[in-house]
Amino acid sequence: MRGSPRFLHAWHPSPISARMPTNKSWYRAKHHASGQEGLLAAGALREREALSADPKLSLMPWFHGKISGQEAVQQLQPPEDGLFLVRESARHPGDYVLCVSFGRDVIHYRVLHRDGHLTIDEEVCFCNLMDMVEYYSKDQGAICTKLVRPKRKQGTKSAEEELAKAGWLLNLQHLTLGAQIGEGEFGAVLQGEYLGQKVAVKNIKCDVTAQAFLDETAVMTKVQHKNLVRLLGVILHQGLYIVMEHVSKGNLVNFLRTRGRALVNTPQLLQFSLHVAEGMEYLESKKLVHRDLAARNILVSEDLVAKVSDFGLAKAERKGLDSSRLPVKWTAPEALKHGKFSSKSDVWSFGVLLWEVFSYGRAPYPKMSLKEVSEAVEKGYRMEPPEGCPGSIHALMGSCWEAEPTRRPPFRKLAEKLARELRSAGASAPNGGQDTDGPALPRSQEP
């Protein structure tokens, strides 16, 4: 009947956007593949599941490590065209071998390192093994047949399958990449769009780094808070794409430096600090450690909400790094000396972040080398307050910089104190501090 609503089913795996509910039983929705719009039963929508940080989860379940050519042949039995695995080369350490079942034989292709890339025929080059397997799964190229089915290493789980099952695997076709907006040790950060929504995309091309980030991505699927940058999903293509919400005003350091005291008042500084403390309080309650808390890793949204970023990635980024590459000026003494990271070492870093905020983005420990900072802090030196910093905030910094970790306050206490400071500053919280689904509550009433 003309004008009557159409009722949609939940297609899978094609994506659907569910908009505002018309009532508790129905959502207005759009199917992106067909463009069809209508109503979707609430029961057809399910929340995505948290992904288990399982050590068996692998981006490369077809990688068998150090096995011989004969063992590879045994693994690829019975013969099946396109059945494959990748192993390390026994004869040429550092190189790999792609082993493919074809006819009654197993063909072994040596994968060479050339100028930082991998190649079989020295014509088509790849950034990593995942990229190579993806390519030959679509195009026979220089090998005997397309790669059809991976022979999984015993005891591994396919990350691709688990991500898809839990609802976190996104479709590459719906992603449009734009300009680079950042750079980290792990790779570039790009601006993009996913199904018309602005996103930020971290592209990790190194096999080993991507695998390390997988565990931390699993952590990110378990957390949701207004003061944490939200994970939207993952794409497996030419490495690993981690798709995050786009936070428009950039990092807090640049936000403060480019605006200064004329545009950002003390209540706003307190509000940003409170946002960070509340995000960290949430992580602390989940027994998660950030390891790289600093103003550069805080992003500011269009409505002035400060959001902690890289909370699931910092840990992966630090794996295998020596202490000389840690952010010395932000890292607690026990973490620098003994590698002991905890929520209490995050609290130390938060004290430095407070100093950054109330100095409007200055680098901490000005005019001191990293060696001087490390030695001075060990002897009891603590930074003087920035110009114009309230005494109560400098005292809060000092409590974060207690030499004994157990004497440092938990983030819950820090958030409570900052909320009191904000109230006593005589200004209401800017609307950027509110949840999107309702008015902000006093801390004592928050769930």
Steps between C-alpha positions, in 0.01 A plus 500: 500500500635841402660681796506195727834411667713221356642242738858386451681186604856512634707405194835337564776588434385819325505802735193678628474837674239502775382852576271642767246251637141562396405320821661235721425222251605656167794699361507705182781348294679517166665212316816641340540244223148542357410847626175358638352680801237387746444368851717238670384290795702577813548127551692479171767734634767349721793668667842404376681257724828571674786316337705271725868592524587140414869420442384248236337780297712557190490734202709235322361157598666364184850592631667188639836649601807278493397175335689311230389460140414136568286596799322754280422228245355283776286789626356552150362147469274379351567698179257786434562770240559834671555362851797697635720599793798730558813394688839641587779395264742250655764554228474879485445643851284813492317398183164322479357223284146488360395134467205429267324173425438455126411176324683225685793725595588770750678796339742701717548870413782687671388843623790744469576821690567785258539863614277452803232315305413136429485346153483164326567604138684832563223677309209517744607617849314493830525682833443182699390137485133587556511728196663223293244236598214741430640574153553137396156407634355728231759472222703196397784721381835321498389193698335174391147578618307749712521448874165347593511361852755558777638206693476629854778442745369271772374692803438832321175683438436722199481863613298583191235241585486596868475873420219432253317275746517764775384775262822705485617422146417790269463499122789657306263606221324742735824671611631812325844618610600866507797707612753391759427667835769338713796266518601253770764234546246250374411685176286777359170635634265598219174689486224311323132424462318177574142486373492878500631532857830681558760267648868486590691199368825353631676292235749244635693320228768307689395136559644480851366839610156426356486173692604679821231764443239228459510418872456866588218540247328216683529709819342797321192294411428466873499867597251778440505838670428856393860601577667223300544512123266236362607204288265456203656188354786336313579438134753238393659629178869562429558453869260622766270803487362608838199726446427747782256781553626829357564762768498829313705748703818294518725432795486698822857634476437671167152611608644686801808638323300648213238664724681596818369685803298747295264229375522223762417591860574313824156331523558355152845372605338339803232347279757346265693364799181353647413334169841331490477392864155348441620312192798369696279416799300277267816329367624458858171332594557256213856436621641640174827693489560773241882530523520815286264752656592850379319803358608398147287186544189692605267605218243781515161463334289764326297555819817522715500151648852379579547133409788269588643338187743214437397345833491156344791556267772648717571165660546330164712787374739454791551126462862424435615860550779576740458757776708757311209536254232555766357854541734577791341829607160333546607159632500411871841417655407137577391450138822652365729303731321168534234494227224497766195652331173527693209736557729675749759566229213639288418733794859632491457571128169674573685740731727595209194534276347743753819706478471502119136609517554787745808619311289514182691228322861567597745209497557374858837537675598794278869535411584161656639205306346156542802385700474805727128440553549134589781575747328803656167322552683207661653748748160649586471792257144596401392771255395844617141598415439667163426872503145567624442141612270479807680378812249220548579363153875510565435310824308244295798466266722443802277219626534331160880525525542315829812283476317207660232385251254389771490858636368638170121553489277283281339667199164491679635735768667721239172531310311586819749774589494646150118502502510695829754743355279554198198574719697739719630679189148637472432373150274222385653223295501582127251289308792308353519307826156345468405156377323495167203309637397737774604782732816469706445377854690608810779247560324358807198404285682358200447127449 
